[in-house]
Amino acid sequence: MTNLGLESSVVEWVMEYPEVQCVLESLGIDQSCQGKSLEFVCQQMGLEPHFVLKQLHEVIDDDSNVNE
């Protein structure tokens, strides 16, 4: 499980877990977002932050299972 959360910036997510880029792109989230938190970006875009967080965790979990 990741130590990143809604308060973490989108950039932190991409740097720590590059595999989340596909989720961010599919949702139209700019990966630079000028250091804004994932929660802030989601709210600005009208996305449910916890839904986005769940999707990111699923990609990370799937990727870690493949590498085991």
C-alpha positions as CSV (number, residue, x, y, z in Angstrom):
1,M,0.0,0.0,0.0
2,T,1.2,3.5,-0.7
3,N,2.0,6.2,1.7
4,L,0.6,8.8,-0.7
5,G,-3.0,10.1,-0.3
6,L,-5.3,12.8,-1.4
7,E,-3.1,15.5,0.2
8,S,-0.2,14.4,-2.0
9,S,0.5,16.3,-5.2
10,V,-0.2,14.7,-8.6
11,V,3.5,15.1,-9.3
12,E,4.4,13.0,-6.2
13,W,2.0,10.3,-7.4
14,V,3.6,10.2,-10.8
15,M,7.2,10.2,-9.5
16,E,6.5,7.5,-6.9
17,Y,4.2,5.3,-9.1
18,P,4.7,6.0,-12.8
19,E,2.1,3.3,-13.6
20,V,-0.7,5.7,-12.5
21,Q,-0.1,7.9,-15.5
22,C,-2.6,5.9,-17.6
23,V,-5.3,6.5,-15.0
24,L,-4.6,10.2,-14.7
25,E,-4.6,10.6,-18.5
26,S,-7.9,8.7,-18.9
27,L,-9.5,11.1,-16.4
28,G,-8.0,14.1,-18.1
29,I,-5.8,15.1,-15.1
30,D,-2.8,17.1,-16.0
31,Q,0.2,15.3,-14.5
32,S,2.1,18.5,-13.6
33,C,-0.8,20.3,-11.9
34,Q,1.7,22.8,-10.5
35,G,2.1,20.8,-7.3
36,K,-1.5,20.9,-6.4
37,S,-2.9,18.1,-4.3
38,L,-4.8,15.2,-5.9
39,E,-7.8,16.2,-3.8
40,F,-7.8,19.8,-5.0
41,V,-7.3,18.8,-8.7
42,C,-10.2,16.3,-8.5
43,Q,-12.5,18.8,-6.9
44,Q,-11.6,21.4,-9.5
45,M,-12.4,18.9,-12.3
46,G,-15.6,17.7,-10.7
47,L,-14.2,14.3,-10.0
48,E,-14.9,12.3,-6.8
49,P,-11.5,12.3,-5.0
50,H,-12.0,8.9,-3.3
51,F,-13.0,7.3,-6.5
52,V,-9.8,8.6,-8.2
53,L,-7.7,7.4,-5.2
54,K,-9.3,4.0,-5.4
55,Q,-8.4,3.7,-9.1
56,L,-4.8,4.8,-8.5
57,H,-4.5,2.1,-5.7
58,E,-5.9,-0.5,-8.0
59,V,-3.3,0.2,-10.7
60,I,-0.5,0.2,-8.1
61,D,-1.8,-3.1,-6.5
62,D,-2.1,-4.7,-9.9
63,D,1.4,-3.7,-10.9
64,S,2.9,-4.9,-7.7
65,N,1.1,-8.3,-8.1
66,V,2.6,-8.7,-11.6
67,N,6.1,-8.0,-10.3
68,E,6.0,-10.6,-7.5
